[in-house]
Amino acid sequence: MPQERRLMMFNNLSFLNPQYLFLLLAVPLLVLWYCYFNRRRKTPVTYSQISAFGKRKTWRIRLRFIPDVLRLLVIILLIIAIARPQSYWSRTQKDKEGIDIVLAMDISSSMLAEDFKPNRLEAAKAVAKDFVEKRQDDNIGIIAFAGESYTQCPPTIDHIVVQELLGKLTTGQIDDGTAIGDGLATAVNRIKDSKTKSKAIILLTDGMNNLGSIDPLMAAEIAKKFNIRVYTIGVGNNGLAPFPYDTPFGKQYQYVEVKIDEKLLKEIAKETNGKYFRSTNKKSLQTIFGDIDKMEKTVIDTTLFEQKDELGIFIIAIALLLFISEELLRKTLFNTKP
């Protein structure tokens, strides 16, 4: 069973009470106040001469601002702490599981009618190939039927093989006729034991059931038992369709009345919780396969892991260490009291 796992991990910083961060706007005012107050507290003293004091400043004088900087950092860290910073971590795990789809294609001689260009069968094959290309994660198989049925390609994830074998479908490979029941039953048998969560059959035909050993509605009941949806497609214009045949004078055309058992196809779709479609040209056939593509979405199980860590306690611890350092420096190296 194809399975894809995608991991998304990222770290993010958020604040539970971001409004308190506006208090940081007061920090520049504190710096200005400190500079102003520091100038005011210096009392001028007049000496007759200063040669006895020397001209060199000591390192204590040059670094005497350090305790004030530490005090400012403590204030900044406390403001950030009360804003409740949080580290946010998440991981999203997606398990993508493909579904089983079987294309049951009618290859009876009537599929050579040219009301579709170049004919019904070639138009259906081209549209089905596009459909297969879009279903990258699905197991897709092909059943061909006319007067009897056979497996052209068992369900596989190798879509290159599916498309190649789809292109090799031709009329005349088996006895002519339209055994809808046999075609549906063979398709059901191919996916009935699958463990995937979703299974579907797309049955495409242009005729009426006239051969086969299995009743189409009985095949539909079996499909329902195994939770297999069946989408039925009736192919062909209403009225007469041009049907080619060879003569000594080359290819000639005979107009044949289109007879599609729409009632039966609707009952099959209804019984299996599927849907019936009628296609009268290649464009409408493309639309039908597009609609089925939207309805049969790939099953995705998503698991979201989230974790939030409070950073405030660590910031308060750092602020406390800075405050202790400031007090020690003021009472030792930078003590200004005699």
N, C-alpha and C positions, 0 to 999 in steps of 0.2 A: 504494500500500500504506500503510495507516494506521500511523503510528509516533509513539510518545510518548517523550520523554526527560525524565527527572526527575533533577535534580542535588541532592544533599544535601552540604553542606559545613559543617564545624564544627571549631573549634579546641579542644584539650583539653590539660590539663597533668597529667602523671603522673610518678611517681618509680620508678626501677628498684630503688633500695635505700631504701624508705621507713622502715625501722627506725631509720636514723640520725637521723631527724627528732626522735626522742625526746631527743636531746642538747640540743634547744632548751629543754627543761625546766630546764636548768642556767643559762640566761641570767638569770632572776630572781635566782638565788642569787649570780651574779656581780655583779649590780647592788647587792644588799644588802651583799656583801663590800666592794665599792668604797666605798659610803657609810660603812661602819663603819671601814675602813682610812683613809679620808680624814680622818675625825674624829680618829683616834688619832695620825696623823702631824703634827697641828698642835700645836706646843709652846707653851704659854702663856708670855708675857714680860710682866713688870711694869714699867710706866713711871710716873714721878712725875706726868707730865701728857702728854696726846696732842694738844694743840692744834697742835703743830708739824707733825704728820702730816696734818692736815686730816681732814674727815669724808666726803669724796667717794671712792667706789670707781672705779678706772679700768676701761676696757673690757677690758683684759687680765685683770683679776681677775674680771670678770663672765663672761667667755667661756673661762676656763681649763679648763672641763669638756669643751670640744670634742675634744681629742685622745683623752680616755677614751671619749667616745661613738663616735668613729671606730674605736677598737680593738674596742669591743663590736660594731659593725656588721661589722667584718672577721670576727670569730668567727662571727656569725650566718650570713654569706654562705658561709663555708667549710663550715659544717655542712650548709647547703642544697646546696652543690656536691657533697659526698661522697654525698649521697642520690640523685645522678644524675637531676636533673629533665630531662624530655623534653617537647617540644611535639609533639602528635600531630595530624596533619591527614589527612583522608580525604575521598574523593568517590565516591559510588556512582552509576553511570550505568545506567539501565534502558531497554532497547529493547523496547517491547511491540509484538508483531506479531500482528495478528488472523489468524484462520483462515477458510477458505472453507467455508460450509455451505449446502447446498441442501435445501429442504423439498420432497419429491415427494409431493403430496397427491392422494389418490383422490377424484374428484368424481362418481363414478358414482351413479346414482339410489338404489342401496342405501344410500348414506351418509345418506339421509333417515330411516332407521329410528330410532325413538324409544326404543330401549333406553338411549340417552344423552339427557340433557336439555339443550336442547330436541330435538336430534337429533345423530347422530354427527358430521356435517360441522361444525355450529356449535360443538359442544363441542371438536372438534379445532382449529378456527380460534382459539377463545378461548385455549386452552392454548398454541398455537403463538405467538400474539401476546405472551403473557407471556415465553415463551422468547426471542423476538427482542429484547424490551426489555432483558433481562439481558446480552445479548451485544453490548456497546457497541462493541467493537473489531473485530468480525468482518464480513466480506462475506457477506451472506445473500441467497439467491435463492429463487424459488418456481417449481416445475414442477407443472402440473396434468395429470392423466391420467384417462381413462375408457376409451372404445374406442380412443382415440388420445391423443397428448400434445402439449402446447405450453408455451412459457415465459410464465408470468404476470408474472414479475419477474426480470430478470437479476441476478446477485450484485452487491450494492451496500452501501456503508456507510451510506447514507441509510435508516435504519430506519423513519422516518415513512412514507416511500413504501412500504417493504416491508409495514408493518402495514396501510396503506390498501388495497393490492392484495390482501393476504391476506383482508381483510374482504369483498372483492368476489367471492370464489370462490363459485360456485353450481353446482348440477347443471343439466344440460340445455344447457350451452354447446357441447358437442361430442357426437359419437355415443356412445351408452351402451355399457357393457361394462367390462372390466377388463384393460387392456393393461399389465401390470406391467413387462414387458421394455422396452416403448417409453418408459414413464415413467422407468425407471432409466437407460436409454441417453441420453435427453435431458438428464437431470441430470448424468450423467458428462461429456457434451459441453460443458456450461456451465463446468466447473471443471478439466477435465483439463490445460489448458495454464497454469493458475495457478502463480505462483512462490512461493506461500506454503508454509510448512513442514508444514502440516497441512490436510487436506481431508476433508470428511465429507458424507454424504448421509443424510437421515432420510426413509425411505420409509414412508408410512402408507397402509394399505389395509384394506378389510373383506371382500375377496372372493378369488376364484381367477382365475388368469390364463386368459382365454378369448378374447382378441383380440390384435392387434398383429403386427408383422412381425419383431420381434426377440425371440429366446428370452431369458427372464430370466436364466438361468445364463450365457449368453454375455455379456450386459450386465454381469453380476457379474465375469466374467473380465477384461473391459475395465477395470472400476473397479479391480480388483486391480493391473492393469498400471500404472495411473497413481497407485498408492498412495492410493486413495480408500477410506475406511472407509464401510460402509453399515450403518446401524442400521435394522432393519425393525420395524414395529409392526403387529400384527394387532388390528383394532378390532372389537368386538362381543361380546355375551353368548353364552354357550354355549346351544344349544337354539334356541328360537323368539324372534324379535324383532318388535315391532309396526311394521308398515310402512304409512304413510298413503297414501290415494288418494282422489281427488275423485269424487263421485257426484252425481246430481241432488238427492239428499237431504242434501248436505254432505259433510264429510270423514268417511271411514270407515277402519277399520284392518283389515289382513290380516296375520296372523302368518306370517312367512316364516322358514324354517330358516336359521341362520347357517352359512355354509360359507367357512372361511378356509383357504387352502393353507399351513398352518403349516410343513409339511415344506419347501416351496419357500422360504419366508421365512427359515427357519433356515439353509438351505444358502447363500442369498445372503449372510447375515450372516457365516457361518463362512468363506466363500470370501474375503471382503474384510476379515477380522479385525475385524468389527463385533460386533453383538449383537442377538438377537431378543427382542422384548417382546410380551406379550399384555395388552391393555387391555379390561376389561369394564365400566368406568364412567369418568366424568370424573375422579374422584379418582385412580384408578390411572393414568390418562393423564398427569395432572400429575406424579405420582411418576416416571413413565418419562422425561418430558422433563427433570425435575430430575436424574435419574441420568445422562442423556446430557450435560447441562450440566456435571456434575462430571467426566465422563470426557474431554470435549473442552475442556481448559483452554487458555487463550490462551498462546502461546509468549512467554516473557520471557527475554531475554539480559541477564545482569547482569554488569557489569564493576566491580570494586572497586579503587580506587587508594588506596594508603596511603603515608604518609611520616612518619618520626619524626626530629626534630632534637634533638641533644644541646645543652642550655642551660648545662651545667656550666662549659664553657670561658669563656663570657661572664661568668658570675657570678664565677669566679676572677679574671678580668681586672679586674672592678670592685673586688673585694676587694684586689687588688694596688695599684690606684690609691689606694684609701682608706688602705692601710697606708703607702704612700709619703707621702701627704699628712699622715698623723699624725706620722711621723718628722720631716718638715720643720717642722711646727708646733712640735713639742717642742724642736727644736734652734734655732729662730729666735724667733718671736713669744712662745711660751710657755716659753721656756727658764728653768728655775728654778735652774740651776747658776751660781755666780759666775764 
